[in-house]
Amino acid sequence: MPAGEFTDFTDFTDFTVKPTLTGEKVVLRPFDVVADLPALSEALRDPEAVRLTGSTPLPPDDDASLRAWYGSRDAQPDRLDLAVVDRASGGCVGEAVLNEWDERNRGCSFRILLGPAGRDRGLGTEAVRLTVGYGFERLGLHRISLEVYAFNARARRAYEKVGFVAEGVLRDALRDGDGWVDATVMSILAPEWAGHRGRPPA
C-alpha cells in the first residue's frame, strides 16, 4: 500500500443498521417511542441523571420535542442510539449512544443515560459492554472515547470494568452549583477489546 494511503471502511461501518443486542440483564434495541417515552422523559428530568451527565434539565411540558427526537433516531446514518431495556421488568430504563463518528480515524464517542429504575444492578456495565462490542466487532471502529465527571465514580467504575482507560483530565469542565468539576477523558481501542472482550484483568 502506498505511503499515506489507508483502508476505506465505509462499507463496513454501517450505522444505518439499528441492531438488537441481548445480554443477561439488558436488551439494547431501537426505540419504541410510544412505549419508551415515559421512561426516557423521567430519566432526562431526573435530578441525579441530569447532574451526573452535565445535561440541561428539560422543561416539564416538552414531550413533543422528545417524541420527535427519539422518533428520528432510526433514520440517522452516522450514529447509533439504542434504548436500554431491563430484561427483568421489560421496561426501558435509558439509552446508550455511539455518536460523533470520525470516519477517517474510525472513532466514536460513547455516552449512556440511565434513569432511577436502571441503577445499581449492573445494567449500565452490561449496556456499555454490549454497545462497545458492537462498535468494534460489527462497525469496525478503532477507538471509542468518553468523558466522565469527577463526581461520577459509579460510571467510571463501570467504564473501567469494560476496559476503558483514563487518558487525561479536562480541568473545570463543568459548572456544578457554585463550584467547578473536572472531567476525565477515557478510551478503549480495538486491539484492547480483542484481548479481553470487555472483561479486562482486575
C-alpha positions as CSV (number, residue, x, y, z in Angstrom):
1,M,0.0,0.0,0.0
2,P,1.5,3.4,-0.9
3,A,2.6,5.7,1.9
4,G,-0.2,7.8,3.3
5,E,-3.0,5.5,1.9
6,F,-5.5,3.9,4.2
7,T,-8.1,1.3,4.0
8,D,-11.6,2.6,3.4
9,F,-14.0,1.2,6.0
10,T,-17.1,3.0,4.6
11,D,-18.8,-0.2,3.5
12,F,-18.0,-1.9,6.9
13,T,-19.1,0.9,9.2
14,D,-22.8,0.9,8.6
15,F,-24.8,3.0,11.1
16,T,-28.0,2.5,9.1
17,V,-28.4,-0.9,10.7
18,K,-30.1,-0.5,14.1
19,P,-29.5,-3.8,15.9
20,T,-31.0,-5.5,18.9
21,L,-28.3,-6.6,21.3
22,T,-29.2,-9.1,24.0
23,G,-27.3,-9.6,27.3
24,E,-28.1,-11.4,30.5
25,K,-29.6,-8.3,32.2
26,V,-30.4,-5.9,29.4
27,V,-31.6,-5.7,25.8
28,L,-30.5,-2.8,23.6
29,R,-32.9,-2.1,20.8
30,P,-34.2,0.6,18.6
31,F,-36.7,3.0,20.4
32,D,-40.4,2.3,20.6
33,V,-41.3,5.9,21.0
34,V,-44.8,5.2,22.4
35,A,-43.7,2.7,24.9
36,D,-40.4,4.2,25.8
37,L,-41.2,7.9,26.1
38,P,-42.4,7.9,29.7
39,A,-39.2,6.3,31.0
40,L,-37.0,8.4,28.8
41,S,-38.8,11.6,29.9
42,E,-38.4,10.5,33.5
43,A,-34.7,9.8,33.1
44,L,-34.0,13.1,31.3
45,R,-35.7,15.0,34.1
46,D,-34.2,13.1,37.0
47,P,-32.0,15.5,39.0
48,E,-29.3,12.9,39.6
49,A,-29.1,11.8,35.9
50,V,-29.1,15.5,34.8
51,R,-26.2,16.3,37.3
52,L,-24.1,13.2,36.5
53,T,-24.3,13.8,32.8
54,G,-24.0,17.5,32.9
55,S,-27.2,17.9,31.0
56,T,-29.7,20.8,30.9
57,P,-32.9,19.9,32.6
58,L,-35.9,19.5,30.2
59,P,-38.9,21.7,30.6
60,P,-41.9,19.7,32.1
61,D,-44.1,20.2,29.1
62,D,-41.6,19.4,26.3
63,D,-42.6,15.8,25.5
64,A,-43.3,16.8,21.8
65,S,-39.6,17.5,21.3
66,L,-38.6,14.3,22.9
67,R,-41.1,12.3,20.7
68,A,-39.6,14.0,17.6
69,W,-36.0,13.3,18.7
70,Y,-36.5,9.7,19.6
71,G,-38.7,9.1,16.6
72,S,-35.9,10.2,14.3
73,R,-33.1,8.0,15.8
74,D,-33.6,5.1,13.4
75,A,-33.0,7.4,10.4
76,Q,-29.6,8.6,11.5
77,P,-26.8,7.4,9.1
78,D,-23.9,8.4,11.3
79,R,-24.7,7.4,14.9
80,L,-26.3,4.6,16.9
81,D,-28.9,5.4,19.5
82,L,-30.5,2.4,21.3
83,A,-32.9,2.0,24.2
84,V,-31.6,0.2,27.3
85,V,-34.3,-2.3,28.4
86,D,-34.3,-4.1,31.7
87,R,-34.9,-7.7,31.0
88,A,-36.4,-8.3,34.5
89,S,-39.2,-5.8,34.0
90,G,-39.3,-5.4,30.2
91,G,-39.2,-1.7,30.6
92,C,-36.9,1.0,29.1
93,V,-34.6,2.5,31.7
94,G,-32.4,4.7,29.5
95,E,-30.3,4.9,26.3
96,A,-26.8,4.0,25.0
97,V,-25.3,6.0,22.2
98,L,-22.4,6.0,19.8
99,N,-22.0,9.4,18.2
100,E,-19.6,12.0,16.9
101,W,-18.3,9.4,14.3
102,D,-14.9,10.2,12.9
103,E,-14.9,8.3,9.7
104,R,-11.3,9.0,8.7
105,N,-10.0,7.8,12.0
106,R,-12.6,5.2,12.7
107,G,-13.6,6.7,16.1
108,C,-16.8,7.4,18.0
109,S,-17.8,8.9,21.3
110,F,-19.9,6.9,23.7
111,R,-22.5,8.1,26.2
112,I,-25.1,6.4,28.4
113,L,-28.1,7.7,30.4
114,L,-29.9,5.6,32.9
115,G,-32.9,6.7,34.9
116,P,-33.6,5.7,38.6
117,A,-35.0,2.3,37.6
118,G,-31.8,1.3,35.8
119,R,-29.2,2.0,38.5
120,D,-27.2,-0.1,40.9
121,R,-27.9,-3.6,39.4
122,G,-25.1,-3.9,36.8
123,L,-27.4,-2.9,33.9
124,G,-25.2,0.0,32.9
125,T,-22.0,-2.1,32.8
126,E,-23.6,-4.6,30.6
127,A,-25.1,-2.0,28.3
128,V,-21.6,-0.4,27.9
129,R,-20.1,-3.8,27.1
130,L,-22.8,-4.6,24.5
131,T,-22.5,-1.2,22.8
132,V,-18.7,-1.1,22.7
133,G,-18.6,-4.7,21.5
134,Y,-20.9,-3.9,18.6
135,G,-18.8,-0.8,17.8
136,F,-15.6,-2.8,17.5
137,E,-16.9,-6.2,16.2
138,R,-19.6,-5.0,13.8
139,L,-18.8,-1.4,12.9
140,G,-15.1,-1.8,12.6
141,L,-14.3,1.1,14.9
142,H,-10.7,1.6,16.2
143,R,-11.3,3.9,19.1
144,I,-14.3,4.7,21.4
145,S,-13.9,7.6,23.8
146,L,-16.0,9.3,26.5
147,E,-15.8,11.9,29.3
148,V,-16.8,11.2,32.9
149,Y,-17.1,13.8,35.6
150,A,-15.1,13.5,38.7
151,F,-18.1,13.1,41.0
152,N,-19.5,10.2,38.9
153,A,-17.4,7.4,40.5
154,R,-20.1,4.8,39.7
155,A,-20.0,5.4,36.0
156,R,-16.2,5.5,36.0
157,R,-16.1,2.0,37.7
158,A,-18.5,0.7,35.0
159,Y,-16.3,2.0,32.2
160,E,-13.1,0.6,33.8
161,K,-14.8,-2.8,34.1
162,V,-15.3,-2.8,30.4
163,G,-11.7,-1.8,29.7
164,F,-11.8,2.0,29.3
165,V,-8.5,3.6,30.2
166,A,-8.1,7.2,31.6
167,E,-6.1,9.4,29.2
168,G,-6.2,12.8,30.9
169,V,-8.2,15.4,32.7
170,L,-10.2,18.3,31.4
171,R,-9.9,20.8,34.3
172,D,-13.0,22.7,35.5
173,A,-15.0,21.2,32.6
174,L,-18.4,21.6,34.3
175,R,-20.0,24.3,36.4
176,D,-21.7,22.5,39.3
177,G,-23.6,24.8,41.6
178,D,-21.0,27.3,42.9
179,G,-18.1,25.1,42.0
180,W,-16.3,23.5,39.1
181,V,-15.8,19.8,38.3
182,D,-13.1,18.1,36.3
183,A,-13.9,15.6,33.6
184,T,-11.7,12.6,32.8
185,V,-11.2,11.6,29.2
186,M,-11.3,7.8,28.8
187,S,-11.0,5.5,25.8
188,I,-10.8,1.9,24.6
189,L,-9.1,0.7,21.5
190,A,-9.9,-2.2,19.2
191,P,-6.7,-4.2,20.0
192,E,-7.5,-3.9,23.7
193,W,-11.1,-5.1,23.1
194,A,-9.8,-8.0,21.1
195,G,-7.6,-9.1,24.0
196,H,-10.2,-9.1,26.7
197,R,-13.7,-8.7,25.1
198,G,-14.7,-6.1,27.7
199,R,-13.5,-8.1,30.7
200,P,-10.0,-6.9,31.5
201,P,-8.0,-8.4,34.3
202,A,-8.8,-6.9,37.6
